[in-house]
Every structure is written in C-alpha cells, then in structure tokens.
C-alpha cells in the first residue's frame, strides 16, 4: 500500500486524505497539468472506501487547485501566483506615468498580463450601477467589459459603467485601448479629477457561469468587488463591477490612523 496521509493532522479520514493531496500539489509532487490519481488508485493507496475518496475529492476541488473534466477525472490547474491588490493601485502618479492599475501590478510581480475586451458600447444601466451613478435604472450608459489574464489564466472579469453625458465627448473611452493610464487618465484629461475610490467587497461561491469564465471548479470562492470612482465635484463617473478568483488575490489597504 502507498503513502498514507501522514502528518496531515487530526480529523476525519477524508479530510486527512484531502490535506495530503493538497500538500502534494502545493509541494509540486503533483504538478500543473498532472492528473490526480483515479478513485481506484486512491482507494488502494490510502486503504479506504470509494465513498471516503469521493468526500476527500470534494475537499480537494474546493481548494481551487484542481478542476474536474467530464470523462477524464481531475487535473491540477495551472494557476498563476497570488498577486497583491493594493490601495495604492489608483495613485495619480501611476496614471500620469501611463500605467493602468492591472498592468502596473502585474509588471511589478513579474507576470505576463493580458486584457481581453469583451464589449464596449451603449447599454441600459443595471439597477445597482444606476443607483450608484445617480441615474434611473435603464438609463443609457457606456459599458466596458473586460476579461483579465495572468500568465495565460483568466483571473478577473470587470464591467465598467460610465454616464453617457460624461463619455460622449471622450472618444478614447469607446476604444479598446483608451491610451496610457487607462480610462481614469482619460477622464482626468477631460476635467473629471478624482477625489476617491470607494470599494465594497464580498466573498461568495462562484455561480456555474462565473466558474466557467474564470476556469474555476463549480462553487469555488470568488471575490465580488464593486468600485465607485468619485470626483472632486462629488459625482460618481464610473461604477466597476469586478469578479476575481479568490485564490489569486491578496488585498492590502492602507488605513489612515489620524483624524
């Protein structure tokens, strides 16, 4: 009989087995692209029933480290390393230096970044975005929907909604590449100076369609982030609705301690 889940800690046997498999993946014993041993192989290796192995695999899939392919079994994902998402990412100096936040962060961590534009054009404002923008639901806005990749793996989707009266005079916002510094730089170029960015985050399981888009296992954890870009005039000129693979991000915020 093969190696048991030694050192995995106490708890139900299926949890010990799951911990052992996860440790093998993190240690590189099972590498990206490798198939996880079949149920029958794991039954022989650990000396347990098929039911116990199936419970263990539920736990392994929940880790986000493997994906199940119909008729093929479970395969170790080629997931990129975690990157920081900092409260410094929207500094004006970065925009003025011609860097969009996502590309700047990726470059700093040595990753290869790619942004795929899925849609740019008019759209009826979704209810939540409309409320944040201060317009009636269904009001026409400019929508910009993107899918972000890191080292070839999708890690984030983002949909921006901008008021039509603001964007209609800024043709760059209708282009796939709005230019150096991204859409925030173009907005500031046209007099919309930013005062603050307000973000709300919620962790939850991914829906089936969300999991598919981000190459996650069904029910894998994601972070749903909604950001409001507020100007010095007190107006919200963009609402960004973002969904991120939770295992790919660490959030770092600087919180002033003074008055």
C-alpha positions in Angstrom: 0.0 0.0 0.0 1.2 3.5 -0.9 1.9 6.6 1.3 -0.9 7.5 3.7 -1.8 11.0 4.8 0.8 11.1 7.4 1.3 14.5 9.1 -2.0 15.8 7.7 -3.3 16.4 11.2 -6.3 15.1 13.1 -9.9 15.0 11.8 -12.0 12.7 9.7 -10.0 10.3 7.4 -11.3 12.0 4.2 -10.1 15.4 5.5 -6.6 13.9 6.2 -6.5 12.5 2.6 -7.6 15.8 1.1 -5.0 17.6 3.1 -2.3 15.2 1.9 -3.3 15.6 -1.8 -3.4 19.4 -1.4 0.1 19.3 0.2 1.3 17.2 -2.8 0.0 19.8 -5.2 1.5 22.7 -3.3 4.8 20.9 -3.0 4.9 20.2 -6.7 4.7 16.4 -6.3 1.6 16.7 -8.4 2.4 19.4 -11.0 0.2 21.7 -13.1 -1.4 19.6 -15.9 -1.0 16.3 -13.9 -4.0 14.1 -13.5 -5.0 13.4 -9.9 -4.8 9.6 -9.3 -8.1 7.9 -10.1 -10.6 6.9 -7.4 -9.5 3.2 -7.5 -5.8 4.2 -7.3 -6.5 6.4 -4.2 -8.6 3.6 -2.6 -5.6 1.3 -3.0 -3.1 4.0 -1.8 -5.0 5.0 1.3 -6.8 1.8 2.2 -10.2 3.4 2.4 -13.6 3.1 0.7 -14.6 4.8 -2.6 -17.0 6.9 -0.6 -14.2 8.3 1.6 -12.2 9.1 -1.5 -15.1 10.9 -3.1 -15.6 13.0 0.0 -11.8 13.8 0.0 -12.0 14.9 -3.6 -14.9 17.3 -2.8 -12.5 19.0 -0.4 -9.6 19.0 -2.9 -11.8 20.6 -5.5 -12.9 23.2 -3.0 -9.3 24.3 -2.6 -9.4 25.6 -6.2 -6.2 23.7 -7.1 -7.8 21.2 -9.4 -10.6 21.1 -12.0 -12.7 18.2 -13.0 -13.1 17.4 -16.7 -16.0 15.2 -17.7 -14.9 11.7 -18.6 -11.2 12.5 -17.7 -11.1 12.9 -14.0 -9.4 15.7 -12.0 -6.4 17.7 -13.3 -4.1 20.0 -11.4 -4.7 23.6 -12.5 -2.0 25.8 -14.0 -2.8 28.7 -11.6 -0.6 31.8 -11.6 0.9 33.0 -8.3 -1.1 35.3 -6.0 -0.6 39.0 -6.6 -1.3 41.9 -4.3 -4.2 44.2 -5.0 -3.2 47.4 -3.1 -5.0 50.5 -2.1 -2.1 52.3 -3.8 -3.1 51.0 -7.3 -5.0 54.1 -8.2 -2.3 56.6 -7.4 -2.4 59.6 -9.8 1.4 59.2 -10.4 0.8 55.8 -11.9 -1.9 57.2 -14.3 0.3 60.1 -15.2 3.1 57.6 -15.9 0.9 55.9 -18.4 0.2 52.8 -16.5 -3.2 51.2 -16.0 -3.6 49.6 -12.5 -3.8 46.0 -13.6 -0.9 46.1 -15.9 1.3 48.0 -13.5 0.6 45.5 -10.7 1.3 42.5 -13.0 4.6 44.1 -14.2 5.7 44.7 -10.6 5.2 41.0 -9.8 6.9 39.7 -13.0 3.8 38.2 -14.5 2.6 38.3 -18.1 -0.7 40.2 -18.2 -3.3 40.3 -21.0 -6.6 42.1 -21.2 -9.3 40.8 -23.5 -12.1 43.3 -24.3 -15.4 41.6 -24.5 -17.7 44.5 -25.1 -17.6 48.3 -25.4 -20.8 50.2 -26.2 -24.1 51.6 -25.0 -26.1 49.6 -22.5 -29.1 50.1 -20.3 -27.7 50.7 -16.8 -28.2 47.7 -14.4 -30.2 48.6 -11.3 -27.3 48.6 -8.9 -25.0 50.5 -11.2 -27.7 53.1 -12.0 -28.3 53.7 -8.3 -24.6 54.3 -7.7 -24.3 56.6 -10.7 -27.4 58.5 -9.6 -29.5 57.8 -12.7 -32.7 55.9 -13.2 -32.4 52.2 -13.9 -32.4 51.6 -17.6 -30.7 54.9 -18.5 -28.2 54.5 -21.3 -24.6 54.3 -20.1 -21.3 53.3 -21.7 -20.4 49.7 -20.7 -16.8 48.4 -20.9 -16.5 44.7 -20.2 -13.1 43.0 -19.9 -11.5 39.6 -19.0 -8.1 39.8 -17.4 -5.5 37.1 -17.8 -2.3 36.4 -15.8 0.3 34.1 -17.3 -2.4 32.9 -19.7 -5.0 32.1 -17.0 -8.2 34.1 -16.6 -8.3 35.6 -13.1 -10.7 38.5 -13.2 -13.7 40.0 -15.1 -14.7 43.6 -14.8 -17.6 45.6 -16.2 -17.4 49.4 -16.1 -20.5 51.6 -16.4 -20.0 55.3 -17.2 -22.6 58.1 -17.6 -23.3 58.9 -21.2 -23.2 62.7 -20.8 -19.7 62.3 -19.4 -18.3 59.9 -22.1 -19.9 61.2 -25.2 -17.2 63.9 -25.5 -14.3 61.5 -24.8 -13.9 59.3 -27.9 -10.9 57.4 -26.4 -13.4 55.7 -23.9 -15.0 53.9 -26.8 -11.7 52.4 -28.0 -10.4 49.0 -26.9 -7.2 50.8 -25.8 -8.1 54.1 -24.3 -4.4 55.1 -24.1 -1.7 55.3 -21.4 -3.1 55.3 -17.8 -6.4 53.8 -18.9 -9.9 55.2 -18.7 -9.2 57.1 -15.4 -6.4 59.1 -17.1 -8.7 60.0 -20.0 -11.4 61.1 -17.6 -9.0 63.3 -15.7 -7.7 64.7 -19.0 -11.2 66.0 -19.6 -11.6 67.7 -16.3 -13.0 64.9 -14.1 -10.4 65.0 -11.3 -10.8 62.1 -8.8 -11.2 62.6 -5.1 -11.5 59.0 -4.0 -12.3 55.4 -5.0 -14.8 53.5 -2.8 -14.8 49.7 -2.9 -17.2 47.2 -1.5 -16.1 43.5 -1.4 -18.0 40.3 -0.8 -16.6 36.8 -0.8 -19.0 34.1 -2.1 -19.1 30.9 -4.2 -18.9 31.3 -7.9 -22.0 30.6 -10.0 -21.7 28.0 -12.7 -21.3 30.6 -15.5 -18.8 32.5 -13.4 -16.8 29.4 -12.6 -16.7 28.6 -16.3 -15.5 32.0 -17.3 -12.7 32.1 -14.8 -11.7 28.4 -15.2 -12.7 27.5 -11.7 -14.3 24.5 -10.1 -18.0 24.9 -9.6 -18.6 26.7 -6.3 -15.0 27.9 -5.9 -14.6 31.1 -3.9 -14.6 34.4 -5.7 -14.4 38.0 -4.5 -17.1 40.3 -5.9 -15.9 43.9 -5.8 -17.9 47.0 -6.7 -15.9 50.2 -7.0 -17.2 53.8 -7.3 -14.9 56.4 -8.8 -15.8 59.8 -7.3 -14.7 63.2 -8.5 -13.8 66.3 -6.5 -17.2 67.6 -7.7 -18.8 64.8 -5.8 -20.0 62.8 -8.8 -19.6 59.1 -9.4 -18.4 58.9 -13.0 -17.7 55.2 -13.1 -19.0 52.1 -11.4 -16.8 49.0 -11.9 -18.3 45.6 -11.1 -15.5 43.1 -10.8 -15.3 39.4 -10.1 -12.0 37.8 -9.0 -10.8 34.3 -8.4 -10.3 34.4 -4.6 -7.2 32.2 -4.6 -5.3 34.7 -6.8 -5.5 37.9 -4.8 -4.3 39.3 -1.5 -5.9 42.6 -0.6 -3.7 45.2 1.1 -5.2 48.5 2.3 -3.6 51.5 4.0 -6.0 53.0 6.6 -5.1 56.4 8.0 -4.9 56.5 11.8 -5.4 60.2 12.2 -8.4 62.4 12.0 
